[in-house]
Amino acid sequence: MFNFFRAISFLEGLSFLVILSVTFGFISRDFVSVLGMAHGMLFMLYLVLSLIVSNKQQWSLVIWLALMIASLVPFAFIPVELFLSRTSSAQKPIQS
C-alpha cells in the first residue's frame, strides 16, 4: 500500500503540473476535460490513500496535514517523494 501511495503521489503531482501547463497555454485547451478528469481521480485517490497510509504508519496529524498541503502546491510532490523514500528506506531491515 505504501509503494502504491508513492506512485499515486508522484502521478498526482505530475498531473497537477500538466493542468497548470494548460492554464499557461503550453498545452491546448482541447484536452482540459480529459486531463481534468484524470487529475481529479488521482487527487481523490491521493486523499484516500494518504489517510490510509498515515494511519498504518502512525504518522501524526501534522505530517498528514503537510501531505494535504503539498497536494495543493506545484512541485511540492518532489519533497513529499523524498520524505516517502526516506520513510520507506528506514522501514526496511538492513541485510548483510
Secondary structure, 3 states (H helix, E strand, C coil): CHHHHHHHHHHHHHHHHHHHHHHCCCCCHHHHHHHHHHHHHHHHHHHHHHHHHHHHHCCCHHHHHHHHHHCCCCCCHHHHHHHHHHHHHHHCCCCC
